Amino acid sequence: MQTNAESSRKWWALVAVGSGTFMSTVNGSIINIALNTIQHTFGTSLGQVEWVVLAYLLGIVCLLPSMGRLGDMIGRRRVYLIGFVIFTVASTLCGSAWNIPSLIAFRLLQAIGAAMIQSMGIALLVQAFPASERGRAIGYNGTIIATGLAIGPVLGGLLIGTLGWRAIFYVNIPIGIIALLLSLRALSNDNKRSEQRFDFVGAFSLGAALVAILFALTEGQHIGFTVPWVQALFVSGVIGFGFFIWWERRTTAPMIAMDSFRIPQFSLGLLAGMIVSAGIQFNFILLPFFMQSVLAFSPQKTGLMMVISPIAISVMSSISGRLSDQFGPRWIAPIGIACLAFGLYNISGLTTESDVLDIVWRVIFIGTGFGIFQSPNTSSVMGALPREQGGVANGILSVMRTIGQISGVTLAGAIWSAQVAAGAGHAFADITKAPTAVLADGFQTTLAVAACITLVALIPALMSRNAVTRTPA
């Protein structure tokens, strides 16, 4: 039975973690609106300005497991608070950048703070809430993420139109200060003095391997995967990842205990999360191009249409979190996958004659399915390991999702381009210049593939369902 003080503290903890989640999510979605303006401000190429986004994403994904492990060793609250300070200072520097290289460098610094915040967020919620309410807390956090995704583009357009692109970074300063003060008040002091040493070799080898693999995937979609240095980089990353596994099995203080992956609930949940992240990314990447290039929607109209899915995710995340606590995640996550795949398959039915209503009901299915899946799957993965390993578990989960997102972007672009080239009889330097009928046909095939990829996630999700026998404490 919880006391009033304990009950109050857990909700304050949700507010504190939610503020960090909101800030990092908005920052991730708001920057996309500013890229065109930043490119013209500094007179640089599209390839260079894309690194404002890529440097941030790669920095986060490579640091998440290390920061998760650090929080488990020295205290999650301490790492979380330091992350806010770094993120806020880096945001100030980003707003003051004088050229593209300086902005990219400051975005890397911002990624360090973001990795510290993101790696600790869910772990701190799991720490603050009892196991019987874990799904609900994660569901609320999912709602905050979806809200940030929906608000980011709208807020970005408003700030850029009134105050300029630098304001999208300066807005993090008051948010960061408020979030820091909330965290100081709400989060329990769990500072530790661990006698274990930090696994620098493991952290470096994992980070280097992820950078190599993700950089090869990112650049390969632009210049081709047959380019020798892209292939060499990918192979180097795979070798580096193999070395990381070898090292973690032999060192006395591993960053990630490899035995954790023998727990079906943990490893299968990670795999399902990665596949679903890849499948839904097809929609997030290609639907805006389809609406503007095939249906001739304006950027403003396209932006409003893209808000519908995050709203559905926001609503369903809270509901599925509560259902997960009440009935367990074993059936809820597979239902979400099936609903998402159904939505993606129906999106593939859009044609050159489709209207707003045709799109709306389809993307509602997509957002609903993802919202149903996300909270139970996260709760299952986080509950598979002891609470003292929550930081590492959350870090690995975030890495797997990001790998899925980048893989989804790569596959979506490659499949659509190949389909359009086959339909037109030749390749296009700019795919949006292809005939609308050919673009529509290629889009239909690509989104049907996305639905099939998403359905594959049912395999680990159902296997994990059979492995879950109780809700871990």
VENCOR-V445213 format. One record per backbone hydrogen bond with DSSP energy under -1.0 kcal/mol. CO is the residue of the C=O (numbers start at 1). NH is the residue of the N-H. If there is no record, write none. Layout:
# VENCOR-V445213
CO:NH
CO:NH
This chain:
# VENCOR-V445213
3:7
4:8
5:9
6:10
7:11
8:12
9:13
10:14
11:15
12:16
13:17
14:18
15:19
16:20
17:21
18:22
19:23
20:24
21:25
22:26
23:27
24:28
25:29
26:30
34:38
35:39
36:40
37:41
38:42
39:44
45:49
46:50
48:51
49:52
50:53
50:54
51:55
53:57
54:58
55:59
56:60
57:61
58:62
59:63
60:64
63:67
64:68
65:69
66:70
67:71
68:72
69:73
70:74
71:75
74:192
75:79
76:80
77:81
78:82
79:83
80:84
81:85
82:86
83:87
84:88
85:89
86:90
87:91
88:92
89:93
90:94
91:95
94:97
99:103
100:104
101:105
102:106
103:107
104:108
105:109
106:110
107:111
108:112
109:113
110:114
111:115
112:116
113:117
114:118
115:119
117:121
120:124
121:125
122:126
123:127
124:128
125:129
130:133
131:134
133:137
134:138
135:139
136:140
137:141
138:142
139:143
140:144
141:145
142:146
143:147
144:148
145:149
146:150
147:151
148:152
151:155
152:156
153:157
154:158
155:159
156:160
157:161
158:162
159:163
159:164
164:167
165:168
166:169
166:170
167:171
169:172
170:173
171:175
172:176
173:177
174:178
175:179
176:180
177:181
178:182
179:183
180:184
181:185
182:186
183:187
198:200
199:203
200:204
201:205
202:206
203:207
204:208
205:209
206:210
207:211
208:212
209:213
210:214
211:215
212:216
213:217
214:218
215:219
216:220
217:221
219:222
219:223
220:224
227:231
228:232
229:233
230:234
231:235
232:236
233:237
234:238
235:239
236:240
237:241
238:242
239:243
240:244
241:245
242:246
243:247
244:248
245:249
247:250
247:251
257:260
258:261
259:262
260:263
263:267
264:268
266:270
267:271
268:272
269:273
270:274
271:275
272:276
273:277
274:278
275:279
276:280
277:281
280:284
281:285
282:286
283:287
286:290
287:291
288:292
289:293
290:294
290:295
291:297
298:302
299:303
300:304
301:305
302:306
307:311
308:312
309:313
310:314
311:315
312:316
313:317
314:318
315:319
316:320
317:321
318:322
319:323
320:324
321:325
322:326
323:327
324:328
329:333
331:335
332:336
333:337
334:338
335:339
336:340
337:341
338:342
339:343
340:344
341:345
342:346
343:347
344:348
346:349
347:350
351:354
355:359
356:360
357:361
359:363
360:364
361:365
362:366
363:367
364:368
365:369
366:370
367:371
368:372
369:373
370:374
373:377
374:378
375:379
376:380
377:381
378:382
379:383
386:389
387:390
389:393
390:394
391:395
392:396
393:397
394:398
395:399
396:400
397:401
398:402
399:403
400:404
401:405
402:406
403:407
404:408
405:409
406:410
407:411
408:412
409:413
410:414
411:415
412:416
413:417
414:418
415:419
416:420
417:421
418:422
419:423
420:424
421:425
430:433
431:434
435:439
436:440
437:441
438:442
439:443
440:444
441:445
442:446
443:447
444:448
445:449
446:450
447:451
448:452
449:453
450:454
451:455
452:456
454:457
455:458
456:459
457:461
458:462
459:463
460:464
461:465
462:466
464:468
